[in-house]
Amino acid sequence: MKPDIHPEYVVATVHCSCGNTFTTRSTRSELRVEICSNCHPFYTGKQKLVDTGGRVERFQRRYAKQQAEQAAAVKEREASRKPAVSLPEQPAEATPARTDQD
């Protein structure tokens, strides 16, 4: 290795947004992170949703809007179709005339 070209590798303190603090080694003396192993769903086993800036809700709104538009298009398409050729109406069966000869 060439001397004097590599940054100094020091003990670093890591601060997470959940309040957890731990030490490690880095080229910086202090790090601030959003998610650590104590609050990350993969490591905790919790299915906690990590949503940055409402992305999930925005996606769900767009998806619901798209589904509604597709349903409306299907209804409109069904309404605009001409009904299939209908069968001519069958005449009702003739009932025998009643005679008073009984």
GROMACS elastic network, one bead per residue, 0.5 to 0.9 nm:
[ bonds ]
;  ai    aj funct       b0    kb
    1     5     6  0.87085   500
    1     6     6  0.87659   500
    2     5     6  0.64356   500
    2     6     6  0.80625   500
    3     6     6  0.74053   500
    4     7     6  0.80047   500
    6     9     6  0.86775   500
    7    27     6  0.62927   500
    8    26     6  0.83807   500
    8    27     6  0.57664   500
    8    28     6  0.83944   500
    9    12     6  0.89381   500
    9    25     6  0.66663   500
    9    26     6  0.54962   500
    9    28     6  0.76724   500
    9    29     6  0.88437   500
   10    24     6  0.85626   500
   10    25     6  0.55352   500
   10    26     6  0.56145   500
   10    27     6  0.58928   500
   10    28     6  0.69711   500
   10    29     6  0.63890   500
   11    23     6  0.68169   500
   11    24     6  0.57789   500
   11    26     6  0.62974   500
   11    27     6  0.82266   500
   11    28     6  0.81326   500
   11    29     6  0.62805   500
   11    30     6  0.86208   500
   12    22     6  0.84619   500
   12    23     6  0.55200   500
   12    24     6  0.52126   500
   12    25     6  0.50584   500
   12    26     6  0.56804   500
   12    27     6  0.78237   500
   12    28     6  0.63148   500
   12    30     6  0.51909   500
   12    31     6  0.70495   500
   13    21     6  0.69879   500
   13    22     6  0.58562   500
   13    24     6  0.64442   500
   13    25     6  0.81270   500
   13    26     6  0.89821   500
   13    28     6  0.88736   500
   13    29     6  0.63909   500
   13    31     6  0.62356   500
   13    32     6  0.85461   500
   14    20     6  0.82042   500
   14    21     6  0.55525   500
   14    22     6  0.53606   500
   14    23     6  0.58593   500
   14    24     6  0.73288   500
   14    29     6  0.87006   500
   14    30     6  0.59607   500
   14    32     6  0.58096   500
   14    33     6  0.71934   500
   15    18     6  0.84405   500
   15    19     6  0.68136   500
   15    20     6  0.61299   500
   15    22     6  0.69695   500
   15    23     6  0.89007   500
   15    30     6  0.78133   500
   15    31     6  0.62039   500
   15    33     6  0.62043   500
   15    34     6  0.85641   500
   15    36     6  0.87942   500
   16    19     6  0.54545   500
   16    20     6  0.52714   500
   16    21     6  0.63075   500
   16    22     6  0.87769   500
   16    31     6  0.85048   500
   16    32     6  0.58839   500
   16    34     6  0.55903   500
   16    35     6  0.61164   500
   16    36     6  0.61393   500
   16    39     6  0.89000   500
   17    20     6  0.73302   500
   17    32     6  0.76203   500
   17    33     6  0.64309   500
   17    34     6  0.50731   500
   17    35     6  0.67057   500
   17    36     6  0.83480   500
   18    34     6  0.76217   500
   18    35     6  0.73769   500
   18    36     6  0.80499   500
   18    38     6  0.82575   500
   18    39     6  0.68447   500
   20    36     6  0.77475   500
   20    38     6  0.73662   500
   20    39     6  0.87226   500
   25    28     6  0.81877   500
   25    29     6  0.81250   500
   26    29     6  0.68171   500
   26    30     6  0.85157   500
   26    31     6  0.88874   500
   28    31     6  0.70662   500
   33    36     6  0.70769   500
   35    38     6  0.79560   500
   35    39     6  0.61240   500
   35    40     6  0.59217   500
   36    39     6  0.56220   500
   36    40     6  0.58619   500
   37    40     6  0.53141   500
   37    41     6  0.83777   500
   37    42     6  0.82625   500
   37    43     6  0.58381   500
   37    44     6  0.74179   500
   38    41     6  0.85383   500
   38    43     6  0.70604   500
   38    44     6  0.65019   500
   39    42     6  0.87574   500
   39    43     6  0.75991   500
   39    44     6  0.65541   500
   39    46     6  0.89660   500
   39    48     6  0.89265   500
   40    43     6  0.56285   500
   40    44     6  0.61455   500
   40    45     6  0.84077   500
   40    46     6  0.83016   500
   40    48     6  0.81971   500
   40    50     6  0.83343   500
   41    44     6  0.50982   500
   41    45     6  0.55433   500
   41    46     6  0.50798   500
   41    47     6  0.57111   500
   41    48     6  0.57680   500
   41    49     6  0.77480   500
   41    50     6  0.81528   500
   42    45     6  0.55927   500
   42    46     6  0.73005   500
   42    47     6  0.79874   500
   43    46     6  0.80998   500
   44    47     6  0.85142   500
   45    48     6  0.86733   500
   46    49     6  0.88945   500
   51    54     6  0.59379   500
   51    55     6  0.63549   500
   51    56     6  0.64974   500
   51    57     6  0.87606   500
   52    55     6  0.62000   500
   52    56     6  0.82909   500
   53    56     6  0.85070   500
   54    57     6  0.54040   500
   54    58     6  0.61208   500
   54    59     6  0.86354   500
   55    58     6  0.50805   500
   55    59     6  0.61144   500
   55    60     6  0.86075   500
   56    59     6  0.50987   500
   56    60     6  0.61593   500
   56    61     6  0.86499   500
   57    60     6  0.50153   500
   57    61     6  0.61499   500
   57    62     6  0.86094   500
   58    61     6  0.51837   500
   58    62     6  0.62600   500
   58    63     6  0.86098   500
   59    62     6  0.51272   500
   59    63     6  0.60434   500
   59    64     6  0.85315   500
   60    63     6  0.50476   500
   60    64     6  0.60327   500
   60    65     6  0.84835   500
   61    64     6  0.51595   500
   61    65     6  0.60972   500
   61    66     6  0.85790   500
   62    65     6  0.50864   500
   62    66     6  0.61462   500
   62    67     6  0.86533   500
   63    66     6  0.50699   500
   63    67     6  0.61960   500
   63    68     6  0.86413   500
   64    67     6  0.50935   500
   64    68     6  0.61807   500
   64    69     6  0.86294   500
   65    68     6  0.51184   500
   65    69     6  0.61877   500
   65    70     6  0.86571   500
   66    69     6  0.51070   500
   66    70     6  0.62127   500
   66    71     6  0.86562   500
   67    70     6  0.51362   500
   67    71     6  0.62037   500
   67    72     6  0.86527   500
   68    71     6  0.51028   500
   68    72     6  0.61719   500
   68    73     6  0.85972   500
   69    72     6  0.51105   500
   69    73     6  0.61434   500
   69    74     6  0.86725   500
   70    73     6  0.50402   500
   70    74     6  0.62421   500
   70    75     6  0.87060   500
   71    74     6  0.51531   500
   71    75     6  0.63032   500
   71    76     6  0.86441   500
   72    75     6  0.51057   500
   72    76     6  0.61026   500
   72    77     6  0.85184   500
   73    76     6  0.50479   500
   73    77     6  0.60294   500
   73    78     6  0.85542   500
   74    77     6  0.50499   500
   74    78     6  0.61399   500
   74    79     6  0.85697   500
   75    78     6  0.51149   500
   75    79     6  0.61127   500
   75    80     6  0.86075   500
   76    79     6  0.50651   500
   76    80     6  0.61139   500
   76    81     6  0.87002   500
   77    80     6  0.52059   500
   77    81     6  0.63642   500
   78    81     6  0.54036   500
   78    82     6  0.85869   500
   79    82     6  0.79048   500
   81    84     6  0.86418   500
   82    85     6  0.87966   500
   83    86     6  0.76342   500
   86    89     6  0.86695   500
   87    90     6  0.85239   500
   89    92     6  0.89241   500
   90    93     6  0.87073   500
   91    94     6  0.83604   500
   92    95     6  0.88012   500
   94    97     6  0.87675   500
   95    98     6  0.87869   500
   98   101     6  0.86557   500
   99   102     6  0.73972   500
